């Protein structure tokens, strides 16, 4: 069953989720490295290309912004709704806070998953980062970690679809319409990538995504129409899936939005691993 953002859903471990996107081109006219901590700046300088640097920087700034924005707003009262909210940032948006506040909101990546520090102290929020072809995004939530993934839609070799997706997954994506099947295959890929980021299956890596199967996929007509525009739609399609890996099954909630060229997916685990 697919529900739109704001409708009632099952109890979610991750609680309220904030998502922000930022295009790298928004950073062209100013030196945003002054928004980084000393450790972050060191990592930034060591990155190999300007493209990688801009995407990396945009993702960190997006995470810092939604954290700072949450600090100045009233705490969210936990309820049974899982409502990802999307903010599309610009350079003007970033000016809402001074550089010293961004410096104090540090994104730490020493562990396998990124985490936040505020004024040098660990924060309880969970964050996730992703980027693709000039667009970076970040998510922030309390409680159990969630994962975000953004990917660019493109046509791939037939072997890619045969190797990475089950018969049922291929039938679902192809059934969307020939002109949009690449978008729905990309959606499946973002869900699997997010599952790996969550660490739900300890042995799963990017190299064995074919071993992760998605069950309970909704009708494609309930997902696509609002997600094929030129910019991200702030209204997510929200639905529940079962994710299988060998004998393990994990129920998750998935929130999806996108453009004609991108898919942005947030995955929220509903419980622990079921044997």
C-alpha positions in Angstrom: 0.0 0.0 0.0 1.3 3.4 -0.9 0.5 6.5 1.2 1.4 10.1 0.5 3.4 12.2 2.9 1.2 13.1 5.8 -1.0 10.0 5.9 -1.0 7.5 8.7 1.7 4.8 8.6 3.0 2.0 10.8 5.1 2.8 13.8 8.6 3.8 12.6 11.8 3.4 14.5 13.5 6.4 12.9 10.9 8.9 13.9 10.5 12.2 12.1 13.0 12.6 9.2 14.4 15.7 7.7 15.9 15.6 4.2 17.8 18.4 2.4 19.2 18.5 -1.2 21.8 20.9 -2.5 23.2 21.3 -6.0 26.9 21.7 -6.3 26.5 24.6 -8.7 25.1 26.6 -5.8 28.6 26.7 -4.2 30.4 28.2 -7.2 30.4 31.9 -6.2 31.7 31.7 -2.7 34.3 29.9 -0.6 32.3 27.5 1.6 35.3 25.7 3.1 35.1 28.3 5.9 31.9 26.4 6.9 33.9 23.3 7.7 35.7 22.2 10.9 39.5 21.8 10.8 39.2 18.0 10.4 36.5 18.4 7.6 38.7 20.9 5.8 41.6 18.5 5.9 39.5 15.7 4.3 38.1 18.1 1.7 41.6 19.2 0.6 42.7 15.6 0.1 39.8 14.8 -2.3 41.0 14.0 -5.8 38.9 16.2 -8.1 36.9 19.4 -8.0 33.7 17.6 -8.9 34.2 15.2 -5.9 35.0 18.1 -3.7 31.9 20.1 -4.6 29.6 17.1 -4.1 31.3 16.2 -0.8 31.0 19.7 0.4 27.4 20.1 -0.7 26.4 16.9 1.3 28.0 18.2 4.5 26.5 21.6 4.2 23.1 20.0 3.7 23.5 17.9 6.8 24.7 20.8 8.8 21.8 23.0 7.7 19.1 20.7 8.7 20.8 20.1 12.0 21.1 23.8 12.7 17.5 24.4 11.6 16.3 21.7 13.9 18.1 23.3 16.8 16.2 26.5 16.5 12.7 24.9 16.1 10.5 23.1 18.6 11.3 19.5 19.3 9.2 17.0 17.3 6.8 15.0 19.5 7.1 11.3 18.5 4.0 9.9 17.0 3.0 7.1 14.7 3.6 9.1 11.5 6.8 8.9 9.6 6.9 12.0 7.5 10.1 12.8 5.6 10.2 16.5 4.8 12.4 17.7 1.9 14.1 21.1 1.8 15.7 22.2 -1.5 18.6 24.4 -0.4 20.3 27.2 -2.3 23.2 29.5 -1.5 20.7 32.0 -0.1 19.4 29.3 2.3 22.9 28.6 3.6 23.2 32.3 4.6 20.6 31.7 7.3 23.3 30.7 9.8 26.8 32.2 10.3 29.9 30.3 9.4 30.9 29.6 13.0 27.7 27.6 13.6 28.4 25.4 10.6 32.0 24.9 11.9 30.6 23.7 15.2 28.2 21.2 13.6 30.8 18.7 12.5 30.0 15.6 10.3 32.3 12.8 11.5 33.0 9.9 9.3 35.7 8.0 11.2 33.3 5.1 11.7 31.5 3.2 9.0 28.4 5.5 9.3 28.6 9.3 9.5 27.6 11.0 12.8 27.3 14.5 14.1 29.1 16.5 16.8 28.0 19.9 18.1 30.6 22.0 19.8 32.8 18.9 20.0 30.1 16.7 21.7 28.4 13.7 20.0 24.8 14.2 19.1 22.0 11.6 19.2 20.7 12.3 15.7 21.4 9.9 12.9 22.5 11.2 9.5 22.9 9.7 6.1 24.6 11.2 3.0 24.4 10.6 -0.8 25.3 12.4 -4.0 24.9 11.9 -7.7 25.9 14.0 -10.8 25.9 17.4 -9.1 23.2 16.9 -6.5 23.9 16.0 -2.9 21.5 15.2 -0.2 21.4 14.5 3.6 18.9 13.1 6.0 18.6 13.6 9.8 16.5 11.7 12.3 16.3 10.5 15.9 16.1 6.9 17.0 17.2 4.1 14.7 19.4 5.0 11.8 17.8 5.6 8.4 19.6 5.6 5.0 19.3 7.9 2.0 20.4 7.3 -1.5 20.2 9.4 -4.7 21.0 8.0 -8.1 20.8 9.2 -11.7 18.6 7.3 -14.1 20.3 5.9 -17.1 20.0 3.0 -19.6 22.4 0.2 -18.8 23.5 -3.0 -20.4 21.0 -5.9 -20.2 23.5 -7.9 -18.1 23.2 -5.3 -15.3 19.5 -5.9 -15.0 19.8 -9.7 -15.3 22.5 -9.9 -12.6 21.3 -7.3 -10.0 17.5 -7.9 -10.0 15.2 -10.9 -9.5 12.7 -12.0 -12.0 9.9 -10.4 -9.9 11.8 -7.1 -9.6 12.5 -6.9 -13.4 8.8 -7.7 -14.1 7.7 -4.9 -11.8 10.1 -2.3 -13.3 9.5 -3.2 -16.9 5.7 -3.2 -16.3 5.9 0.5 -15.6 6.1 1.4 -19.3 9.1 1.1 -21.6 9.9 4.8 -21.4 10.0 4.8 -17.6 11.5 1.4 -16.7 15.0 2.9 -16.2 13.5 5.2 -13.5 11.9 2.3 -11.6 15.0 0.1 -11.9 17.0 3.0 -10.4 14.4 3.1 -7.6 15.1 -0.6 -6.9 18.8 0.1 -6.8 18.5 3.0 -4.4 16.5 0.8 -2.0 19.2 -1.9 -2.1 22.0 0.6 -1.7 20.2 2.1 1.4 19.8 -1.4 2.9 23.6 -1.9 2.6 24.2 1.6 4.3 21.9 0.6 7.1 23.9 -2.5 7.9 20.8 -4.6 8.3 22.6 -7.6 6.7 26.2 -7.5 8.1 27.6 -9.5 5.1 25.9 -7.5 2.4 28.1 -5.1 0.4 27.7 -3.2 -2.9 29.2 -6.2 -4.6 26.4 -8.6 -3.6 23.3 -6.5 -4.1 21.9 -9.4 -6.2 21.5 -11.3 -3.0 19.1 -8.7 -1.6 15.5 -9.1 -2.8 12.7 -6.7 -2.5 9.2 -8.1 -1.9 5.8 -6.4 -1.7 6.4 -3.7 -4.3 3.5 -1.4 -4.8 1.7 -0.4 -8.0 4.0 1.8 -10.0 1.2 4.2 -10.9 1.1 5.2 -7.3 4.7 6.3 -7.3 5.7 7.9 -10.5 3.5 10.7 -11.7 4.6 13.3 -9.1 8.3 12.3 -9.5 9.0 13.1 -13.2 9.3 16.9 -13.1 12.4 19.1 -13.4 12.8 19.6 -9.7 12.3 17.3 -6.7 8.7 17.1 -5.5 8.5 17.8 -1.7 5.7 15.2 -1.5 7.1 11.7 -0.9 5.4 8.5 -1.9 5.6 6.3 1.3 5.1 2.5 1.3 6.2 -0.6 3.1 8.4 -3.4 1.8 10.0 -6.7 2.9 13.7 -7.0 2.3 15.1 -10.5 2.0 18.7 -11.7 2.2 19.0 -15.5 2.4 16.9 -16.6 5.4 16.5 -13.1 6.9 13.6 -10.8 6.3 13.4 -7.1 7.4 10.3 -4.9 7.1 11.1 -1.3 6.1 9.3 1.9 5.2 10.4 3.6 2.0 9.9 7.2 1.0 10.5 8.1 -2.6 10.6 11.3 -4.6 12.6 12.3 -7.7 12.8 14.1 -11.0 12.8 12.9 -14.6 16.6 12.2 -14.2 17.0 11.3 -10.4 15.5 9.1 -7.8 15.8 10.1 -4.1 15.0 7.3 -1.6 14.9 7.2 2.2 14.7 3.8 3.9 13.5 3.4 7.5 13.7 0.0 9.3 10.5 -1.0 11.1 12.0 -3.7 13.3 15.0 -5.9 13.8 16.0 -8.9 11.6 13.4 -11.6 11.4 14.7 -15.2 11.1 
